[in-house]
Amino acid sequence: KATHDEAESRRAAIEGQSITIRANASNEGKLFGSVTPRDIAAAFTAAGFPLNKSEVVLGEGPLRNTGEYEIMAHFAADVETPVKVIVEAEEA
């Protein structure tokens, strides 16, 4: 039961949060590469919201364009919340 409570408190902490990831992109906004669950987990963890790459749910696979995405942070069987990931082009 402790793990479910822990999952709930982690969900509550990250709920409604958003992070911005800067990536190498073309002028059209297409990334040279992609933003993966590992990148997203690292960015949230760096922002003070510990997240494992296995807890990042990308329904359509890695992010390949700049823009704003809503992804799911999944902590336990019935404990998940949407979070926002903003992918911006790096300054040249």
C-alpha positions in Angstrom: 0.0 0.0 0.0 2.9 2.3 0.7 3.9 2.2 -3.0 0.4 3.3 -4.0 0.6 6.2 -1.6 4.0 7.1 -2.9 2.7 7.0 -6.5 -0.2 9.3 -5.5 2.1 11.8 -3.8 4.4 11.9 -6.9 1.4 12.3 -9.2 0.1 15.1 -7.1 3.5 16.9 -7.2 3.9 16.7 -11.0 0.3 17.2 -11.9 -0.1 20.3 -14.1 3.7 20.8 -14.5 5.3 21.6 -17.8 8.9 21.5 -19.0 10.7 23.0 -22.0 13.2 20.9 -23.9 15.5 22.7 -26.4 16.4 20.5 -29.3 18.4 21.0 -32.6 15.7 21.7 -35.2 15.3 22.9 -38.8 13.6 26.2 -39.6 10.5 24.2 -40.3 10.5 22.9 -36.7 11.5 19.3 -37.6 14.0 17.9 -35.1 17.4 16.6 -36.1 16.8 13.5 -34.0 14.0 13.2 -31.5 12.9 13.8 -27.9 12.6 10.4 -26.1 11.1 9.3 -22.8 14.7 9.4 -21.4 15.0 13.1 -22.4 11.7 13.9 -20.9 12.3 12.0 -17.6 15.7 13.7 -17.3 14.2 17.2 -17.8 11.5 16.7 -15.3 14.0 15.2 -12.8 16.3 18.2 -13.3 13.3 20.5 -12.6 12.7 18.7 -9.2 10.1 16.2 -10.3 11.8 12.8 -10.3 10.5 10.7 -13.2 11.9 7.5 -14.7 11.9 7.0 -18.4 9.6 3.9 -17.9 7.0 6.3 -16.4 6.9 8.5 -19.5 4.1 7.4 -21.8 4.5 8.6 -25.4 1.6 7.1 -27.3 2.9 8.0 -30.7 6.6 7.4 -30.1 9.4 9.9 -29.8 8.7 13.6 -30.4 10.1 14.7 -33.8 8.9 18.3 -34.1 8.9 21.4 -32.1 5.6 22.3 -30.4 3.6 21.6 -27.3 2.7 18.1 -26.3 0.6 16.6 -23.6 2.1 13.3 -22.4 1.2 10.9 -19.6 3.3 10.4 -16.5 2.3 7.0 -15.3 3.3 6.0 -11.7 1.2 2.9 -10.9 -1.7 0.9 -12.3 -4.3 3.6 -11.7 -2.1 6.5 -10.9 -1.2 8.8 -13.9 -1.5 12.4 -14.9 -1.0 14.4 -18.1 2.0 16.8 -18.1 3.1 19.3 -20.7 6.3 19.0 -22.7 7.3 22.0 -24.9 9.9 21.4 -27.5 11.7 24.5 -28.7 14.4 24.9 -31.3 17.9 25.7 -29.8 19.1 29.2 -30.5 21.5 29.0 -33.4 
